[in-house]
Amino acid sequence: MTNDFAQHFAAEWIEAWNSHDLDKILSHYADDFEMSSPYIRQIAGEPSGKLKGKNQVATYWAQALQRIPDLHFELINTLVGVNSVTLYYQGVSGLAAEVLYFDNAGKVVKAHAHYSNH
């Protein structure tokens, strides 16, 4: 993981979410990626808070985008790990951090979302 890749990814990721373009958002992820978030329990009704695969996550994110039409993220910082990046940002309802793990092709294979208010 290089700092250049992480910074470029972060800028593209924030822009994709702020565009509300689901295909653009999903383009950053591998087909079988796993997502965990406390909001998955509320929005998707999945008690584990976890989803696997683009189809499940696309349905969840489509619902989230519909429920939050003013969704906008502002990047605060990008933290670089060995094969991961943590994006620290201001979301609609407070601070958030997402830890994103990457495959060799530069696609996210696992993501863990954390929120200050949920």
Backbone bond lengths (Angstrom), bond angles and torsions (degrees), N, CA, C in turn:
res aa  C-N    CA-C-N  psi(-1)  N-CA   C-N-CA  omega(-1)  CA-C   N-CA-C  phi
1 M - - - 1.457 - - 1.527 107.93 -
2 T 1.313 115.88 123.72 1.462 119.37 177.34 1.525 109.90 -105.35
3 N 1.305 115.21 156.22 1.459 120.06 177.04 1.531 110.64 -62.24
4 D 1.340 117.31 -39.45 1.468 120.69 179.32 1.527 111.26 -60.41
5 F 1.350 116.68 -46.21 1.466 119.77 178.58 1.524 109.93 -60.39
6 A 1.336 116.73 -46.74 1.466 121.03 -177.34 1.525 111.55 -60.56
7 Q 1.332 117.04 -44.60 1.466 120.56 -179.12 1.527 111.28 -65.74
8 H 1.322 116.54 -41.97 1.466 121.39 178.65 1.530 110.11 -64.66
9 F 1.330 116.40 -46.30 1.463 120.74 178.48 1.524 110.44 -58.95
10 A 1.331 117.09 -47.00 1.466 121.48 -178.07 1.526 111.37 -57.98
11 A 1.320 116.51 -45.17 1.474 120.32 -179.97 1.530 110.72 -63.06
12 E 1.332 116.72 -44.60 1.475 120.13 178.92 1.523 111.84 -65.21
13 W 1.321 116.87 -40.59 1.459 122.16 -177.94 1.527 110.49 -64.07
14 I 1.336 116.64 -47.46 1.469 121.03 178.92 1.531 110.04 -61.70
15 E 1.327 116.86 -45.10 1.471 120.82 -179.66 1.522 110.67 -62.18
16 A 1.330 117.59 -40.61 1.465 120.70 179.70 1.527 110.74 -63.14
17 W 1.327 117.24 -46.79 1.464 119.66 178.79 1.520 111.52 -63.41
18 N 1.312 117.77 -42.14 1.460 120.49 -178.92 1.529 112.19 -68.44
19 S 1.321 117.23 -21.70 1.475 120.87 176.60 1.526 111.86 -79.16
20 H 1.329 116.92 -17.48 1.466 123.76 -176.35 1.529 111.81 62.92
21 D 1.322 117.79 20.87 1.470 123.32 -179.79 1.525 107.75 -91.36
22 L 1.339 116.50 103.42 1.456 121.81 -174.23 1.529 112.31 -60.20
23 D 1.335 118.15 -39.67 1.465 120.38 178.68 1.526 110.95 -63.38
24 K 1.322 116.46 -39.96 1.466 121.19 178.81 1.533 110.24 -65.31
25 I 1.322 116.32 -41.24 1.468 121.29 177.92 1.531 109.91 -62.27
26 L 1.324 115.87 -49.91 1.468 120.82 -176.47 1.523 113.46 -66.93
27 S 1.329 117.84 -19.98 1.461 120.97 -178.53 1.531 112.42 -63.63
28 H 1.309 117.67 -16.14 1.458 121.95 -179.61 1.531 112.96 -84.94
29 Y 1.324 117.44 -4.74 1.456 121.48 -169.83 1.526 112.31 -118.95
30 A 1.347 115.81 146.09 1.462 122.15 173.06 1.531 108.66 -69.90
31 D 1.327 116.96 155.97 1.466 121.39 -176.39 1.531 113.16 -58.48
32 D 1.324 117.61 -35.02 1.464 120.76 -175.31 1.528 113.47 -106.88
33 F 1.345 116.63 24.96 1.463 118.40 -176.84 1.518 112.33 -64.97
34 E 1.331 114.47 156.97 1.457 122.09 179.69 1.518 109.29 -112.43
35 M 1.314 115.43 140.32 1.467 121.98 -177.67 1.516 108.50 -128.48
36 S 1.333 116.76 134.50 1.462 120.07 171.24 1.522 108.59 -127.45
37 S 1.318 114.71 138.85 1.457 121.36 -178.50 1.523 108.95 -163.40
38 P 1.334 117.77 141.70 1.460 118.68 174.43 1.528 112.54 -62.08
39 Y 1.329 117.64 -25.10 1.467 120.33 179.66 1.525 112.29 -73.10
40 I 1.332 117.93 -19.61 1.468 120.10 177.14 1.527 109.72 -61.84
41 R 1.321 116.58 -35.87 1.474 119.83 177.13 1.531 110.50 -61.73
42 Q 1.334 116.98 -44.92 1.461 121.66 -175.96 1.521 112.24 -74.81
43 I 1.318 117.33 -48.61 1.462 121.01 -171.59 1.523 112.30 -84.71
44 A 1.337 117.11 -45.36 1.465 120.49 -177.05 1.523 112.15 -91.43
45 G 1.340 117.24 -13.02 1.457 119.96 -179.49 1.521 113.01 71.00
46 E 1.331 117.65 22.52 1.469 122.26 179.80 1.523 108.17 -96.40
47 P 1.355 117.78 109.30 1.467 120.91 -174.59 1.525 114.89 -59.07
48 S 1.328 118.40 -27.97 1.463 121.15 -179.31 1.523 112.36 -72.68
49 G 1.337 116.76 -19.91 1.459 120.55 -175.91 1.516 112.70 75.02
50 K 1.356 117.09 15.69 1.463 121.61 -176.89 1.521 110.96 -129.36
51 L 1.320 114.98 144.30 1.463 122.11 174.51 1.524 107.96 -133.14
52 K 1.344 115.93 153.55 1.470 119.73 178.97 1.516 109.40 -132.75
53 G 1.327 115.91 131.71 1.458 122.48 176.20 1.516 112.43 96.00
54 K 1.329 114.25 149.48 1.467 120.31 -178.07 1.519 112.77 -60.67
55 N 1.340 117.62 -36.05 1.470 119.04 -178.05 1.517 111.62 -62.77
56 Q 1.342 116.85 -49.33 1.468 119.71 179.66 1.522 111.39 -63.27
57 V 1.322 116.44 -45.29 1.464 119.78 -177.12 1.524 110.76 -69.56
58 A 1.334 117.39 -36.48 1.474 120.21 178.64 1.525 110.49 -60.90
59 T 1.312 117.45 -41.38 1.467 121.27 178.27 1.523 110.33 -62.64
60 Y 1.317 116.08 -45.53 1.468 121.95 178.95 1.534 110.98 -61.82
61 W 1.339 116.55 -48.90 1.466 119.22 -178.26 1.527 111.67 -67.24
62 A 1.314 118.23 -34.40 1.473 120.62 176.52 1.529 109.85 -61.71
63 Q 1.324 116.71 -42.48 1.468 120.61 177.26 1.523 110.78 -64.07
64 A 1.326 116.90 -42.24 1.464 120.77 -179.77 1.525 111.11 -63.54
65 L 1.335 116.61 -44.33 1.468 120.07 179.30 1.524 111.60 -63.73
66 Q 1.323 116.78 -35.00 1.463 120.66 178.35 1.529 110.54 -70.11
67 R 1.329 117.19 -39.95 1.467 121.72 -178.54 1.525 112.44 -73.66
68 I 1.344 117.02 -24.19 1.470 121.20 -176.81 1.534 108.59 -125.76
69 P 1.336 117.29 74.25 1.470 119.98 -175.49 1.524 114.07 -64.85
70 D 1.336 117.99 -19.92 1.462 120.63 179.25 1.526 111.97 -98.16
71 L 1.328 117.47 19.09 1.457 121.46 -179.07 1.526 110.55 -54.19
72 H 1.318 114.89 128.73 1.468 121.32 178.69 1.523 107.93 -152.96
73 F 1.324 116.30 131.59 1.454 121.77 178.68 1.524 109.08 -111.20
74 E 1.333 115.32 143.09 1.466 121.42 174.35 1.529 107.75 -124.88
75 L 1.313 116.22 114.36 1.454 121.75 -177.48 1.526 110.56 -66.14
76 I 1.325 115.64 130.78 1.463 121.43 176.52 1.529 109.77 -101.45
77 N 1.344 116.24 -45.71 1.451 119.22 -178.31 1.518 110.11 -159.88
78 T 1.320 115.29 155.14 1.462 123.16 176.51 1.515 107.54 -121.24
79 L 1.325 116.46 121.59 1.456 122.53 -178.34 1.523 108.19 -108.89
80 V 1.328 116.53 132.10 1.458 121.87 -173.26 1.524 110.66 -106.10
81 G 1.350 115.84 130.94 1.456 122.01 175.08 1.516 110.30 -113.25
82 V 1.323 117.09 -161.55 1.461 122.10 -178.58 1.525 110.74 -70.96
83 N 1.316 117.40 -56.47 1.466 121.75 176.05 1.529 109.90 -128.77
84 S 1.316 114.72 29.55 1.462 119.64 -176.49 1.522 110.98 -145.34
85 V 1.314 112.88 162.60 1.465 122.20 176.49 1.525 106.73 -135.48
86 T 1.320 116.59 139.87 1.458 121.07 171.39 1.513 107.58 -111.52
87 L 1.318 115.13 123.18 1.458 121.01 176.89 1.522 107.53 -100.64
88 Y 1.313 115.55 120.94 1.457 122.82 179.12 1.513 106.35 -106.88
89 Y 1.345 116.59 120.37 1.453 119.01 -172.96 1.521 111.85 -148.04
90 Q 1.321 114.19 162.95 1.459 122.48 173.04 1.511 107.15 -90.31
91 G 1.314 116.50 120.83 1.453 121.55 176.97 1.513 110.45 -101.62
92 V 1.303 116.18 -170.29 1.464 121.73 -178.13 1.524 111.39 -64.35
93 S 1.344 117.17 -39.07 1.464 119.47 -174.64 1.522 113.85 -112.24
94 G 1.331 117.59 15.05 1.456 119.30 177.48 1.519 111.96 143.18
95 L 1.314 114.85 -167.41 1.459 120.80 -179.59 1.522 110.82 -74.43
96 A 1.335 115.50 148.16 1.461 120.95 179.67 1.523 108.86 -144.78
97 A 1.321 115.26 154.58 1.460 122.15 173.50 1.523 107.16 -139.26
98 E 1.309 115.60 133.86 1.461 120.51 175.60 1.518 108.13 -121.54
99 V 1.317 114.77 126.75 1.451 121.39 175.83 1.529 106.28 -97.56
100 L 1.328 115.73 119.62 1.459 122.26 -174.23 1.524 109.19 -117.98
101 Y 1.345 116.10 125.82 1.464 122.35 179.36 1.520 108.64 -104.40
102 F 1.337 116.95 138.09 1.457 122.50 -171.73 1.524 112.61 -113.92
103 D 1.341 114.87 150.47 1.458 121.14 170.63 1.531 108.83 -91.16
104 N 1.322 116.77 -178.43 1.466 121.07 -177.87 1.524 113.29 -68.11
105 A 1.338 117.10 -17.73 1.461 121.33 178.93 1.532 112.07 -88.30
106 G 1.339 117.66 -0.33 1.457 120.91 179.65 1.509 114.23 82.82
107 K 1.343 116.25 17.97 1.467 121.10 177.54 1.528 109.26 -102.52
108 V 1.319 116.35 148.51 1.456 121.61 178.62 1.529 108.80 -74.45
109 V 1.347 115.99 128.44 1.465 121.14 178.24 1.520 111.80 -107.86
110 K 1.326 116.53 -20.06 1.465 120.80 178.90 1.510 108.23 -151.27
111 A 1.332 116.12 139.59 1.460 120.68 179.96 1.531 109.05 -140.13
112 H 1.331 114.94 136.21 1.463 122.24 177.02 1.520 107.74 -124.22
113 A 1.322 116.16 117.74 1.466 121.17 -179.19 1.523 110.20 -98.76
114 H 1.313 115.28 139.45 1.472 123.02 -179.89 1.534 108.04 -131.82
115 Y 1.345 116.05 138.21 1.462 120.41 -175.89 1.526 110.52 -132.43
116 S 1.335 114.92 147.37 1.465 118.75 176.34 1.517 111.23 -77.58
117 N 1.331 116.96 -26.67 1.477 122.14 177.53 1.512 108.37 -135.45
118 H 1.304 117.17 123.32 1.475 118.91 175.19 1.494 112.53 -146.85
